[in-house]
Amino acid sequence: MKTLSLNQLDYLPDGLLEATPESLHRILPEPTLIHLAGRHAEPLFVSILLHGNESTGLFALQLLLKKYQSQPLPRSLSIFFGNISAASKNLRRLDNQPDYNRIWPGTELPDCAETEMAREIVSIMKKRHVFASVDVHNNTGLNPHYACVNRLDNPFLQLASLFGRLVVYFIRPKGVQTAAFAEICPAVTLECGRPGQHYGVEHVLEYLNSCLHLVELSHHQVQPQDIDLFHTIAQVKVHEKINFSFNRADVDLLLNEDLERMNFTEIPAGTVWGTSRFNSLIPVIAQDEHGNDVTEKCFSIENGDLLINRNHTMPSMLTLDERVIRQDCLCYLMERIHL
């Protein structure tokens, strides 16, 4: 098994606060964990660039750290700079790499250098008595800002609702950072819209600054009127043997070009997602949170149309980026749950 060294620092290298995702590798040539001391010793852990083309976390942290250049941090802060090599190419991951948000303890991936590194990070942060964990991401499709949790315990929901009222609970896919850290502290994933949007950077900056000022996370229940809570019931992928497109007719599956506009909208059964050359084979695969195939419960083919079968289903993370769909998935399907 190849090795992947984890670089650890207790200071900010010169130029870090001005670096772009594409130039960051000149300052941090490998995945790096930086520990910065603050008034409260138990650190806030923040991971960024687990996907190299998701830049909001980097830009928000740069602004946050500039804010505290001449004053102490309210709380210690540990920052993991993840897939720096993919960031240099503005890609989610390189072709020879695993997804950096599938490598964490609990993963279904075989052991590799990246999974060993992730285990080491969790072990380091456990010994440091981590206060809370925040993993910052972007979407490629049209999505609102929302937070994700892997547990419905009150401190997790309090941490999530601090970002906004839209919260998604999921337990699959396996190997995500949030699920690994949920074993040792309240943990949340932030989905901050598309990269390059100033509002996303400002929203994360404000959120992280608020987290640094928290003395503790409340165990009181979030009020039902203050949260819109959804449960991910299935992950949807395009069948690996099916070629697809949003704009070419010479493919097995022609998906609707306005598909991403369905994100976070409850859609009725019978909604058309695209057209297929096959009248019997459903060209997508849906798996529930336990890994069971639920394709036929969610989709059907009628006269060449790919239809959603379920009423009151809400998709998320639908994107028109065909590379991301191949590397990850087409979308997730959710349903509303009540506290």
Number of C-alpha atoms within 10 A of each C-alpha: 6 7 10 14 13 18 14 14 14 11 10 12 11 9 12 15 17 13 16 15 23 18 18 21 18 13 12 15 12 18 21 19 20 18 19 18 17 17 13 17 16 18 25 26 23 23 21 24 29 28 23 26 25 26 27 29 27 24 22 23 20 16 15 19 16 12 13 11 9 8 10 13 20 20 22 20 21 23 23 21 22 22 27 28 24 22 25 17 15 17 19 23 23 16 10 6 12 16 21 21 20 20 26 26 21 16 18 12 15 8 11 14 15 22 22 17 18 22 15 15 18 19 13 13 20 15 8 13 14 22 26 24 28 26 25 24 24 23 19 18 19 19 22 15 19 19 26 26 24 24 19 14 13 16 21 24 30 21 26 26 21 13 23 17 18 18 24 25 21 20 18 18 19 22 22 23 26 26 25 22 26 17 14 17 20 26 28 32 25 23 24 26 23 21 17 13 12 12 12 21 23 16 16 23 21 13 18 20 18 13 22 20 13 15 11 10 16 14 12 11 12 18 9 11 8 11 18 17 22 20 22 22 21 27 25 22 20 20 16 11 8 13 13 21 18 17 11 11 12 11 16 17 27 21 22 15 14 12 18 20 15 17 21 21 13 16 16 14 15 16 15 19 19 19 22 23 15 16 15 12 12 22 25 20 20 26 20 19 17 12 13 10 15 16 21 14 11 21 23 21 21 16 11 17 22 25 19 21 19 16 14 14 21 22 26 25 24 25 23 20 13 14 12 15 18 13 14 15 20 24 21 22 25 24 18 15 12 9 11
